[in-house]
Amino acid sequence: MAEAGQGIGTVQIEEELKRSYLDYAMSVIIARALPDARDGLKPVQRRILYAMRELNLTPDRQHTKSAKVTGEVAGNYHPHGGEVIYPTIARLAQPFNMRYPLVDGQGNFGSVDGDPPAAMRYTEVRLTPYAMECLEDIDRETVDWRPNYLQDREEPVVLPGKFPNLLCNGGAGIAVGMATNIPPHNLTEVINALLHRIRKPDCSLDEIMEHLPGPDFPTAGLILGVKGIRQAYETGRGSIIMQARHQIEPMEHGKAAIVITELPYQVNKRTLLENIDLLVKSKKLDGITALNDYSNRLGMRVVIELRRDVNPNTILNFLLKHTALRSSFGVNMLSLVDDVPRCLPLLTILDHTIAHRREVIRRRTEYELFRAQDRAHLLEGFQIAIRFLDEIIALIRGSETAEAARREMVVRFGMSVVQANYILSIQLRQLARLEQQRIDDEYRALLRTIGSLLHILSDPERLTQIMIDEWTALRDKYGDARRTKITPHEPGEVRDEDLIPEEETIVTITRDNYIKRVPIDSYRTQRRGGKGVIAQTTKEEDTLSHLFQVSTHHYILFFTDRGRVYRLKAYEIPESSRQAKGSPIINYIAIASDEKVTATLSVREFRADGYLVMVSRRGEIKRTQLSQFQNLRANGLIAFDLEENDALVWVHHTHGSSDLTLISRNGMCIRFPEEEVPSRGRAAGGVRGMRLAPDDEVVSSLIVDNNATLLVVSENGYGKRTAFDEYRGQHRGGKGIITMKCTDKTGRVVGAEAVTDKDVVLLMSEQAKAIRVRVREIRVIGRNTQGVRVHTLREGDRLANLAKVIEEPQNIEDEQGTLNL
């Protein structure tokens, strides 16, 4: 060991390691990994933007090679090499990472598939307008400066940052013992929140979240719930659940496909597809037949094709649970405040942004004031020179040196040294009368400017208004619409229907229990008597037996001929094309192979008041409270204890005081009050509703609507409307009165509906020919008549059923052109 006198001392290795590691850690935290709370930039990002400005790479100039920018930054400002500088430049140019890119890139800068950027010698860059807003006023002494690592020039400590980059673009970084992960936000919403905070400094987080409801990711997608957002905004830390945007689309041959159009933020699309493929190959996921990526520069489109016999929603829920289609964003809003890392709640970030901008405006105003005062001082000297022009010219001509002339002007005319130097430097042409007038005008304008600047510095409200005006102009110029949708339900509460758009749809069921769901617009409206369009491709000897309209978010209760009831959400039935045959209903409900669905009912919720009124083919009727059907087992429940050779066919949801009608195949109709039907338990049998002839049976059961008419259609395509007033009230159990005169021409009655002039009905034949008809085209006539032709049928075909379409689409094409309904 050398002696201490030689300049070498003894230290404990633990202390030296602790000190050295702490120095390294603080260097990483302050000089590399964490953004500044004022401009939202890390040192390398700030140096890149400033170096590009020095290279004059503004948005109105041509791009230049990324290698040149990387070399400029590495050589003058950032000592850590191009290996970290160029990837940072590339990230600043990636629209899938930056909500508002600060670098305008030309060339290959990577993709959402995880492809790396091309080498820096191939790509070109320039600044974006957002970056120019970050750099605005940097040459007006608005920020502090420090020497670069070479000590040969200076660099800004922070940028003026009119563009609120920390919240708009967020940031991510890993330091020593800490990390930051700030989500991006929408510029319009951020500025609205800043303006509200300026006007109401004591406002609550709830008020701010009315303007800034949550992050807005560049890749769009969904955010599930606001609980994680609020926690992050309150504490600076939280977890936000993101989800891909998707839709289920029908394909040929009754198949369906899950189409992904937007991904959660920072999800690698290629890795996602590889994970889905691995789930299929490992037999953990069954039902996917193909996985295709049709994404291009116009947008993303990943198509997951499914087998015809699987429920698309089941596959979708599995993918959401086991892949990155649903991901979490761990928020940690850590940033530097006075070179100290702090985890900042949202309100604190807004306050730091406002304080920094206020300081920038104040320093800019002082800079402009000093320059205006300096210029006014020079012009005052010029005015002195004009008043004593001949004497000053003589003084200058008589002086041996400029220094002597300067001293003499200071002594004789009371000028400052600066003014004297200015007079000595001006050209003779500036003494012309017009030049004198111009300078006088400039001087008066300067005095007004100085007064305005002094007012800004002396009045905090005036300075605040300037800040509001500048941010408002920035919002109006660059603000855009939100991309990411925030759903109200929390991730743990997300229901299947939250993934499905709520829309009206048509559901059809065949005699052999094939079911399908098709968009309501698949059937075009035609004139009365048209031939119709193919509604369903059925297998040989199968015919259509049921058709109804339902919302995708409603429950469908399936009642069978045996008096049992099953339950299913409408969206659980795969959407198919109009011509598709559909899927066996046994794939969705546990119906017996010889059991037929004969009645369906759409129910929003089972907590609602009211009754289910059930009618059998042989005219039996019963009434049961809706709430008794709330808890249905997978294998169904008994809904009607039927007599032998009878079948349950119709079910209505009533409120307890309606009039009911039963229409028979032979054209008879009975009307009686609902109160005459006793309320019974779910598994009980019914009572007689209509007395039928031996060869007759009930073909329709309706709730009376006095504002509507009764539409009756027959098997040969005839129909008519009759006012309900023509049907007098009777007691339950009677034979009824005539509602349609059945002949060989018309055939027997096949169905009836209560309709108004605004309604459209869908008529379906046994050979699956469908036609939509406007009710107003069918005449209102008396009870004991045959009606008019409403559906032209092929030879051997017969009308099977009809259903009322609730809403009539606009501008529907028919055989005679466009009908503006």
Helices and strands as residue ranges (DSSP letters): G 4-6, H 13-28, I 29-33, H 43-54, E 64-65, H 66-76, H 82-92, E 103-106, E 124-127, H 129-135, E 145-147, E 154-156, H 165-169, E 171-174, E 179-182, H 187-199, H 205-211, E 222-224, H 227-235, E 237-243, E 245-250, G 252-254, E 256-262, H 269-281, E 288-293, E 302-306, H 312-322, E 326-332, E 334-337, E 340-343, H 346-387, H 389-398, H 402-413, H 417-425, G 428-431, H 433-458, H 460-478, E 485-487, G 491-493, G 496-499, E 504-510, E 514-519, G 520-522, E 525-526, E 533-534, E 544-551, E 555-560, E 564-569, G 570-572, E 583-584, G 585-587, E 597-603, E 611-616, E 620-625, G 626-629, E 637-638, E 648-654, E 659-664, E 668-673, G 674-676, E 687-688, E 698-703, E 709-714, E 718-723, G 724-726, E 737-738, E 749-755, E 760-765, E 769-774, G 775-777, E 788-789, E 799-805, E 812-814, E 817-819
